[in-house]
């Protein structure tokens, strides 16, 4: 019966050694990233980002999504990024996949490339990058996602924020960081972090069912559902495990 479902479970090693830290991500939501059991989380993040304020000049509020590998941090960040309320509230939205290489120049280059895809940034100095970013973001309130951040050195983060503070953007710009590290969150956040929890067993079953029967309009048989729910228990509430199939 499990073969009919076409589903398997795997143990996910959530350590940096178990999963590479140099993956690339983008803002597009794939079919396997449709939100299950995270709608309230997305709503709360959006509300916090839009409604929080700080009167200090050039201050950029930072919120972190924290959780072990496979919980769907990037998927949640994508859902937030693509929310209509976010698009309406911010003048510019930017997505940067950071991963293990926390290079300030590289991050700023990726920001500029996303704001102006025609700009050739490869040979620009740090000062030139900042001048170009000032031109692109002057008077604009922006939303920046820094996905998959691993850097745990406070001075590197402080240097990045110092660079961003030199950009004359409008008050109210926000940064959303995704990370597996509670230390990264403590270094970066100025807003309360979002600690992702495991999903409910029923939510894992919904993911499994959707993966096995993506075009099914009728209810599946009781036997298949029983087997599917047994597999869902073994997913331990981790969405990535629930999405793994043969």
C-alpha positions as CSV (number, residue, x, y, z in Angstrom):
1,X,0.0,0.0,0.0
2,X,2.8,2.4,0.8
3,X,4.2,1.8,-2.7
4,X,0.8,2.9,-4.1
5,X,1.1,6.1,-2.1
6,X,4.5,6.5,-3.6
7,X,5.8,8.0,-0.4
8,X,8.8,7.4,1.8
9,X,10.2,9.0,4.9
10,X,13.7,10.0,5.6
11,X,15.5,11.2,8.7
12,X,16.7,14.8,8.2
13,X,20.1,15.8,9.6
14,X,19.5,19.3,10.8
15,X,23.1,20.1,11.5
16,X,25.2,22.2,9.2
17,X,27.2,19.1,8.3
18,X,24.0,17.3,7.3
19,X,22.6,19.9,4.9
20,X,24.7,22.2,2.8
21,X,24.7,25.9,3.6
22,X,25.3,27.1,0.1
23,X,21.9,26.4,-1.5
24,X,20.2,29.0,-3.7
25,X,16.7,30.2,-3.2
26,X,14.3,32.6,-5.1
27,X,11.1,34.4,-4.5
28,X,8.9,32.1,-6.7
29,X,6.6,29.8,-4.9
30,X,6.7,26.2,-6.2
31,X,3.9,23.8,-6.1
32,X,5.5,21.9,-3.2
33,X,5.8,25.2,-1.2
34,X,2.1,25.8,-0.9
35,X,1.4,26.7,2.8
36,X,-0.1,24.0,5.0
37,X,-0.5,24.8,8.7
38,X,1.4,28.1,8.4
39,X,-1.3,30.6,7.4
40,X,-1.5,32.1,10.9
41,X,2.3,32.3,11.1
42,X,2.5,34.2,7.8
43,X,-0.4,36.5,8.9
44,X,1.4,37.4,12.2
45,X,4.7,38.1,10.5
46,X,3.0,40.4,7.9
47,X,1.2,42.2,10.6
48,X,4.4,42.7,12.7
49,X,6.3,44.0,9.7
50,X,3.7,46.4,8.6
51,X,2.5,47.7,12.0
52,X,5.8,48.0,13.9
53,X,7.5,51.4,13.8
54,X,10.6,53.2,15.0
55,X,11.2,56.9,15.0
56,X,15.0,56.7,14.8
57,X,16.4,58.0,11.6
58,X,17.9,55.4,9.2
59,X,16.8,52.6,11.6
60,X,15.9,49.4,9.9
61,X,13.8,46.9,11.9
62,X,14.8,43.2,11.6
63,X,12.7,40.2,12.2
64,X,14.1,36.6,12.2
65,X,12.3,33.3,11.3
66,X,14.2,30.6,13.3
67,X,13.9,26.8,13.1
68,X,15.7,23.6,12.3
69,X,16.2,22.4,8.8
70,X,13.1,21.2,6.9
71,X,10.5,23.3,8.9
72,X,9.8,25.6,5.9
73,X,11.5,28.8,6.9
74,X,12.1,29.8,3.3
75,X,8.6,28.8,2.2
76,X,7.1,31.0,5.0
77,X,9.4,33.9,4.0
78,X,8.3,33.5,0.3
79,X,4.7,33.6,1.4
80,X,5.3,36.8,3.4
81,X,7.2,38.3,0.5
82,X,4.4,37.6,-1.9
83,X,1.6,38.9,0.3
84,X,-0.4,41.7,-1.3
85,X,-0.2,43.7,1.9
86,X,3.6,43.6,1.8
87,X,3.7,44.6,-1.8
88,X,1.3,47.5,-1.1
89,X,3.1,48.7,2.0
90,X,6.7,48.7,0.7
91,X,8.0,50.6,-2.3
92,X,10.6,47.9,-3.1
93,X,10.9,44.2,-2.3
94,X,14.3,42.5,-2.4
95,X,15.3,38.8,-2.0
96,X,18.8,37.7,-1.3
97,X,19.9,34.1,-0.6
98,X,22.9,34.5,1.8
99,X,23.8,31.0,2.9
100,X,27.3,30.3,4.2
101,X,29.1,33.2,2.4
102,X,28.3,36.3,4.4
103,X,30.1,38.7,2.1
104,X,28.8,42.3,2.6
105,X,29.9,43.3,-0.9
106,X,28.2,40.2,-2.4
107,X,25.0,40.9,-0.5
108,X,24.9,44.5,-1.6
109,X,25.6,43.4,-5.2
110,X,22.7,41.0,-5.1
111,X,20.4,43.8,-3.7
112,X,21.4,46.1,-6.5
113,X,21.0,43.4,-9.2
114,X,17.5,42.7,-8.0
115,X,16.6,46.4,-8.0
116,X,18.2,47.0,-11.4
117,X,18.8,43.8,-13.4
118,X,20.5,45.7,-16.2
119,X,23.2,47.1,-13.9
120,X,26.6,45.5,-14.2
121,X,27.8,45.2,-10.6
122,X,30.8,42.8,-10.9
123,X,33.5,45.4,-10.8
124,X,31.9,48.0,-8.5
125,X,33.6,48.9,-5.3
126,X,31.8,49.0,-2.0
127,X,31.4,52.8,-2.2
128,X,30.1,52.5,-5.8
129,X,27.6,49.9,-4.7
130,X,26.3,52.2,-2.0
131,X,26.1,55.2,-4.3
132,X,24.0,53.1,-6.8
133,X,21.8,51.7,-4.0
134,X,21.2,55.3,-2.8
135,X,20.0,56.2,-6.3
136,X,17.7,53.1,-6.4
137,X,16.3,53.4,-2.9
138,X,16.3,57.1,-2.2
139,X,13.0,58.0,-0.5
140,X,11.7,54.4,-0.8
141,X,10.6,52.1,2.0
142,X,11.9,48.7,1.2
143,X,11.5,45.1,2.4
144,X,14.6,42.9,2.3
145,X,14.6,39.2,2.8
146,X,18.0,37.7,3.8
147,X,17.4,33.9,3.4
148,X,19.4,31.2,5.0
149,X,21.8,33.3,7.1
150,X,24.6,31.4,8.9
151,X,26.8,34.2,10.1
152,X,27.2,34.2,13.9
153,X,29.7,37.0,14.0
154,X,28.1,40.2,15.4
155,X,30.7,42.5,13.8
156,X,29.9,41.3,10.3
157,X,26.2,41.9,10.8
158,X,27.0,45.3,12.3
159,X,29.1,46.2,9.2
160,X,26.2,45.2,6.9
161,X,23.7,47.3,8.9
162,X,26.1,50.2,8.9
163,X,26.2,50.1,5.1
164,X,22.4,49.8,4.8
165,X,22.0,52.7,7.2
166,X,23.9,54.9,4.7
167,X,21.2,54.4,2.1
168,X,18.8,57.3,2.2
169,X,15.7,55.1,2.1
170,X,12.3,56.1,3.6
171,X,11.6,55.4,7.3
172,X,10.0,52.1,8.0
173,X,12.2,49.7,5.9
174,X,12.3,46.2,7.2
175,X,14.5,43.1,7.0
176,X,13.3,39.5,7.4
177,X,16.1,37.0,8.1
178,X,15.7,33.2,8.0
179,X,18.1,31.0,9.9
180,X,18.5,27.8,11.8
181,X,20.6,29.4,14.4
182,X,19.1,31.0,17.5
183,X,22.4,32.9,17.9
184,X,22.0,34.5,14.4
185,X,18.5,35.6,15.4
186,X,19.8,37.1,18.7
187,X,22.4,39.0,16.8
188,X,20.1,40.3,14.0
189,X,16.7,40.9,15.4
190,X,15.2,44.1,16.7
191,X,11.6,42.7,16.5
192,X,10.4,39.5,18.2
193,X,11.5,36.5,16.3
194,X,9.2,33.8,14.8
195,X,10.2,30.4,16.1
196,X,8.8,27.9,13.7
197,X,7.4,24.8,15.3
198,X,6.7,21.3,13.9
199,X,3.4,20.9,12.1
200,X,0.4,19.0,13.4
201,X,0.0,15.4,12.3
202,X,-3.1,16.3,10.3
203,X,-1.1,18.9,8.4
204,X,1.6,16.4,7.5
205,X,-1.1,14.1,6.3
206,X,-2.5,16.8,4.0
207,X,0.9,17.4,2.5
208,X,1.4,13.6,2.0
209,X,-2.0,13.3,0.4
210,X,-1.4,16.2,-1.9
211,X,1.9,14.8,-3.0
212,X,0.5,11.4,-3.7
213,X,-2.8,12.5,-5.3
214,X,-2.2,16.0,-6.7
215,X,-5.2,15.8,-9.1
216,X,-7.6,13.7,-7.0
217,X,-11.0,15.2,-6.6
218,X,-12.6,12.3,-4.7
219,X,-11.8,10.9,-1.3
220,X,-9.2,8.2,-1.2
221,X,-9.9,4.7,0.2
222,X,-9.9,4.2,4.0
223,X,-7.0,1.8,3.7
224,X,-4.8,4.3,1.8
225,X,-5.7,7.0,4.3
226,X,-4.8,4.8,7.2
227,X,-1.4,4.0,5.7
228,X,-0.9,7.6,4.8
229,X,-1.6,8.8,8.3
230,X,0.8,6.2,9.7
231,X,3.5,7.7,7.5
232,X,2.5,11.2,8.6
233,X,3.2,10.2,12.2
234,X,6.8,9.3,11.2
235,X,7.3,12.8,9.7
236,X,7.5,14.2,13.2
237,X,5.9,17.4,12.1
238,X,8.6,18.3,9.6
239,X,7.2,19.5,6.3
240,X,10.3,18.6,4.3
241,X,10.0,15.0,5.4
242,X,6.4,15.0,4.4
243,X,7.2,16.2,0.9
244,X,9.9,13.5,0.2
245,X,8.6,10.9,-2.2
246,X,9.9,8.2,-4.4
